[in-house]
């Protein structure tokens, strides 16, 4: 199983997410091939999960991927199990990128146990979406729903292969929308409380009408198994990625170049705001579209093209809907004044395009971090008593998943405030360090193995 952080676990074998809907939708009993969309009337009764599963299950598939992970001079074999679903009767399948990434061979298994060797048309690590093609015709395809119409409390259903148990269904409700997770500023995740476990990544999340509204991608867990928090990529975003991959072989995403956080009551008061609506810019990347437009750390983004931004998730969704090269108007609160800035989005470089390029190395015995103390302003914005900003990563730090913009708080439990503290932690040439970092509003320990 792959972990994006210590607690956000990518369910590399597929996600089974079930959920609920306050308004139940009637569904047509026949197949609507080639990813047809639903537009059916609402009903106040409880969903008939048995009927939904019987109708949609033939379009849900199991995925097995084999390959080798290369790190330095060594290669380690891997076997991933995941889930996916057919969106076109001609054999187009959607799943998660982390299920098939670096795979030498991918096998898709249908409900009737037929197996097909799949071609990976392309994958996008930014949204964790992969598009596969199998050589088959007249296949059952899912109905496509409307993720924007989902509301907290709506019922949802998931089918997948947790722990390799094919065609398992679970149900739950939508627990939240527009969730932004560490390292996923582009994706406004759908949060559900459905039972999701390893083996379900890439599986479909259905609404109460039996239409797909998301692709199950991650779980929040301290054990690696279901703990009541699961996250799915909205289907509309997944389809935009799919269309780009089919047309060009890759996906493009808008890039702003800021690190953001939601406002706390204390921060809102400090910046002269009478409310907590908006998202605070904690850091601006040099030479980014945000920097070129004149945005600064400490600015509060309150609107996007005239549409109010209540929290970080709202802005994440707007950026996810935008395209590179697009110009937008951002309304900013700065030093007790309302200002407008025109920003022209850049393009995110998809990490998948960087495969095969060696990570920059660090001197032997060093973690590969370029650090500086937080400024007084940065300490006020982050509400941290101390810390060191990670400006660059290389070698062991990069391989461990540390990112520029992370704040280093402690090493092996000892508070880190200066470079001398870092040097003291390296004294004695330890083989492994436990780094406590803060990324946005999340805090986590990251183990770093030293060569």
N, C-alpha and C positions, 0 to 999 in steps of 0.2 A: 504494500500500500504506500502511496506517495503522500507526503505531508507538505502543504504549502507553508504552514507554521507548525509550532508544537501542538496547537490545539485545533487548527482548521485542517481536517484530514480530507484529502482527495480520495474518494472512494473508488480506488482503481479497479474494482471489479464490478461496479455498477451501483446505482442508487435506487432503492425502492422507496418512493415517497408517496404517501397517500394524503389526501387532504379533504376538506369539506367545503360545501358551498351553501350559504344562507339561502340563495335562490337556486333551486334545482332546475336544470334545463332538460326538456324532452329531446330525445335523439331519434334519428331515423334508423331503422333496423338494418338497412342495406349499407354496403360499402360505398363510400364516396372516394373513388380512386384518385391517385396523383395529388394527394395533399389538398383536397378540396376543403374550403372553410365552412364552418357552421354559421347559421344565422337563425336559430330556432327560438321559439317562444319560451319564456320562463315559466316554471311551475313551482308551487310552494311545498311540494311533497319531498320526502327523503329520496336520495338517489337510489336506483336499483343497481347496486354494485355488481350483482351476479350478471345481469344483462349487459352491463358495460364491459365487464371483463370478457365475457363470451364474444363480444363483438370486436374489441380492440386487440385482444391478446395475439391473434395471428400476425399482427403487424409489428410485434415486439420481438427482438432477436437477441441472441446471446453472441458475445464477441470474445474471441481468444486471440491474443497477440503474443508472439514470441520474437525475441531479438537479443541484443547484447548492449549493455550500457558501457560506454568507453570513458574511462577516467585516467588521464595520463597515459601510461604505457600498458595499463591492464584493461581487460574487458570482462564484464560480469554478465552471464546470461540471465534473462528474466522471462517470466510468463505472467501476463496480465489477463484477468477475466473481467469482462464488463458487459454492459447492456447497450442496446441501441434500438432504433425504430425506423421502419420503412416509411419514407415520405412520398415516394413515387413508385407506381406499379412497375416501372422499368428497372427497379433495383437500386435506387439511391437511398442510402442509409445515413442517419445522423448519430453521432456518439460524442464522447468527450475526447479531446486531443490527448490528454494524459493516458488514456487507455491504449492508444495505438502509436504514440510517439516513439520513434527509434525502432519500430518493429520491422523485422525482416519478413514476417509472414503474418497475415491477419485472416482469421476464419470466422465467417458469419454462420450461425446455426438458426434455422427457422423453427417455428413451433412444431412443424411436422417432422423435425429432426433432419431435414435436408441440410447439407453443409456446402458452403460456397467459399472459394478463395476470393477475398475482397481486394480491390485496388483502392489505395488511399489517394483520393483526388487532391486532397490538401488538408492542412490543419492550421488552426489559429490559436496559439498559446494565450494570446491576450484575453480571449473569451472562453478558452478551453473547448472549442468546437472543432470536430473533425468530420469530413464528408467522405463516405465510402461508396463504392459502386460494385455490385455483384452482377454476374451475367445470368440474369433470370428475367422472365416476363410474366405479366398478369399476376403480380403479387398484390396481396392486400396492403393498403396504405392507410395511415392514420388520418383522422380529421384534424385540421389545424384550428386552434381556438384563438382567443383574444386575451393576451396576458394583461393588457391595460384595463380590461373590464373586471379583472379579479379584485376582490376586496378582502380585507382582513376578516376572517371568520368563514369565508367560503370553503366548501368542501372540495378536496382534491384526492386523486387516486394515483398510485404509482405501481407499475409492473416492471420487474427486473429479475436479476439473478443474484441475490445476496448469498455470499459464500458459495457461489456456484449452483444454488438451488433455483433452477430455471422456472420462469413463469410464476413468480411469487408476487402477490398483490398486497399492498397495504394502503390504509386510508388515514386521513387526518384533516386538518384545516390550514388555511393560509394564516400564518402567525405574524407576518410582516411583509412589506413591499419596499422596494428601493433600497435594500440593504447593501452597504458597501463594505467589503471585506479587505483585510490587509493585502496589498498587492493587486487588487482588482478594482481600480478606480473607474474602469469603463463599464463594468457590469452592474446594473441595478438588480441584485438577486431577489428572487421570491423565497421567503423563508416559510417553512412548514414544520409541523410537529410530527410528521409521518415517520414511521420506523424505517430508518435508512442505515444500511450496513455495507461493509466492503463487498463488492461484487455487483453493485447497482449503478456505478458511474455510467453516464450516458443514456440511462433509461428515461422514458417519458414520464412527465407529470401531467395527468389528465384533470380537466375540470369535471363538474358533475354532469356535464353533457356528453362526456366521453371524448372530448377534443383535447389535443395536446396544447398545453399552455407554457411548458417549460422543459428543460433538460436537466435532470438531477446531476449535480456536479460535486458538491462538497458537504461535509458534515462538521459540526462543531463538537469536538469530543476530546476528553482527556484520557480515554481508554482506547480509542481507535474504533469503537463501535457506537451504535445509536445512543444518544443521550437527549433526544427530543428537539434538536436543532438541525435542520437540513436546509440546503440552499440549492435553488435551481436557476439556470439561465433562462430568461424570458424567451419564448419561442420567436417573437418578432425579431429580436436581436440575432438569434441563431439563424433565422432564415436570411437576414441581410448578409451575414457572414457566408452562408452557404452559397448564395447567389454570386458573391464576389469570387469565391473559390472556384465555382463551376466555370465562371467567365474568364478568370485570369490566373487561377492557380494559387492565389493568395488573397488575404483580406487586408483592408486599410482601415485605420482608426484615427480619429481626431486626437491631437495632442495639444494640451494647454501649457503644461509645465509648471504646475504648482502642487505643493503638499497642503492639504486642507483638513480642517477639523470643525466639528459642530461647536456652537457657542454654549458655554456654561453661563449661568446667571451672573457669576462674578466677572467673566470676560465681557459679557454684554454691557454691564454697568461701566466697566473700565473704558470701553470704547464709546460710551455715550449713547448707547442704544436702549430704548425703553422696552425692548422685546428680544427674544432669542432667535428670531427668524434670520436665516442667512447662514453662510458658511465662511469660516475664517481662513484666510491664507496664512499658513504657518511658514512656508518657504517658497521662494520663486527660483526655478532652475535658471542659471545663467544662459543667455543666448536662446531662450525659449520664446514661443509666441507671447506668453504672459509678460516676460521681461521686455520684449520688444514693444509691447503695447503700453508699458509703464506701470504695470501692477506691482505691488510691493507686499512684503510680509506685514501683516497687521491690517490689510484691507479686508473688508467683509463684503462678499458677493451677495447681493440682495435680489437680483433679477437677471434673467437670461432672455434677451430679446423681448423684454417687457413682461415676461412671465415670472412671478414671484418664486424665489428660492427659499424654502422653509428650513431645509437642512442639507447636509452633504449628499444624501441619496438623491435629492431632486437634481442637483447639479450633475451628479454622476450620470443620471439617466439622460439629461440634455446633451452631455458630451458624447455619450454612447450613441445618440441619434444623429450626431453631426458627422461631417465628412472632412477629411483633410482639404485645406484650401478654402473652406467656408469661412466667411466673416460674420461675426455676431456682435451684438451690443451687450456688454456686461454693465449692470448698475452696481456701483461700489459705494460703501460707506467708509470714508477716510477722515479721520480727525474732525469728527462731528459735522461732516459735510457729505452730501450726496453728489456723486460724480458718475459720468458715463464714459466707458472706454470701448473702442472698437478693437476687436481681437481677431486675427486671422489664424485659424488652427493650422498646426503643423501635422506631421504624420508620425504615429508611433511605429517604431521599428519592432516588428514581431520577433520575440525571442526565438521562434522556430526557425527564422531565417539565419540565425547566428549559429546553428548547430554545426559542429565540425571546426569551429574557430576556437583555438585554445584560450583558456582563461589567462589573464595576465598573472604572472607568478610573483611570489613574495620571497624575500630572503629566507633561507632555512631557519626554522625555529621561530619565525614570526607569523602572526595571524594574517597579515596583509591588509592592514587598516590605515587609512589616512584620517587623522582625527584633529579636531580643534575644540576648545572650550565653547560652550554656548554663550552668546552675548547676553547682556542684561535684558535686552528686548526679547530675545528668543526664550529666555527663562520665564519672562512674564507671560508670553504667549502660550507656551507649553505648560505653564503652571508647575514647572519642575524646580526643586531646590538647587539642583546641580546636574551636570551631565556633559558628555562630549559628543559633538556632532560627527557622524561618520560621513566624510566627504568623498572618499573613494574606497573601493574594495578590490582585492586581488587574491589569488591563491586560495588558502584555506578558508578565508572569510567569504569569498565569492562562492566557493563550493558549498558552504554551509547555508547559503541563502541570504546573507546579510546584504543590505542595499544602501546606496547613498541616500542620506536623509534620515536614516535610523539614528536614534540617540542612544549611546552607550551609557548605562547607568552603573553597572557593577561587573566585576570579573570574579568568579568563584565566590560570590557572596560579599565581596569587599567593594565598597563604594568607590567609583572611579571618577575623579575630578580633574586630574592632571595627567600629563604624559608620564610623570614619575610613578603614578599609581599603576599605569600599564606596564612599565618596565619592571616594577616590583612583582607583578603577577607573572611575568615571564622569567623571573629569576629562578634558577634551578632547572630550566629547560623542561617544563611540563609537556606531556604528550597530548593533553586535551584541556581546553578551557570551557567554562560555562559562562557565557556572556548574557547578561540581562540587558535587553534593549527595549526601547519604546518606539513603536511604529504607529504614528497617528495617535489614536486613543487606546491602542492595544499594547500590553506589556507581556513579554515572553522571554524565556531562557533559550538560548541557541547554543548547542554544543559545537565547538570548533576543534577539529583534530589538527595538531601541528606536525609537520613532517620531521 
